[in-house]
């Protein structure tokens, strides 16, 4: 046997090991909506056919509870599209490893951590889904603000997301408390509660309940309103004039990721031009420079410059106050 022949098996094994380092199953935890996850993963599979991306989708609050419960032995490689307010919990950031994915240098400073432990590609905006047919049938005025929703004429006609389980629900509460101040904010929320029929677990479901005609108004997120309008429901999107909160969706690499190489490739992909183009199908906010506004956003009347309608959220404060706010909400309002 020649020397070349003797070394062929070793060369082959080395080549196979090199390929294996870039292949395998990737476990991702996410709070993104199920329909968008399906589209994103299908696109990622086309760009990275050697990676099998497994996604566990939970609501924002439930996902946080799971990550903390597994903190001693994380079962996932990546956190993807989770509320920045939740990601900023020191118990969570302690589980992350710094990684600056390709393209993150183009993100604004507010959209990435100074220590590279997280970055944001998308976000969502609080909005009302108002069923115009229900308003007409019941002779109700079109609301334009949170203050309007405290009008007794809307009693039993408003549904909201539960802030304990829903990131959308929490951003609505946090924005109102930040914009009005703690004392006045809680007084306002208690008054508003008198008109609320239900607090629903998901951020998008209040909009779905309103568009189905079960209630006149669902406080939800702008994308849910945009989607409902695009699908032909009698819905008008209202960005409240007195405290339109928003949330950024963050991603990061787990320090104990079992498949770190593929996790990094996946995070790189989330900032790719292909991913960015797909985000506009589902998102009212895309932080990647150059992303165009979607037709659905334009049709629903969402401003191109969102800074003109948004309350400037203090995410660090939202994260710091989260447990106290949710505890007070559960004690005084929750049902």
Protein Blocks (a to p, Z undefined) as FASTA:
>chain_A
ZZklmmmmmmmmmmmmmmmmmgccdddddfbdfklmmmmmmmmmmmmmmbccddddddfk
lmmmmmmmmmmmccbfbdghiafklmmpmklmmmpccdddehjlmpcfklccfklpaccf
bdcdddddddfklmmmnopacdfbfklmmpmklgoiaccddfklmmklmmmmmmmmmmno
jklmmmmmmmmmmmpmbdcfbfklmmmmmmnopambdcddfklmmmmmmnopacdddddf
bhpacddddddddfklcblmlmmmmmmmmmgmklmmmmmmmpcbdfbghiacdfklmmno
pafblmlmpccddfklmmmmmmmmmmmmmmmmgZZ
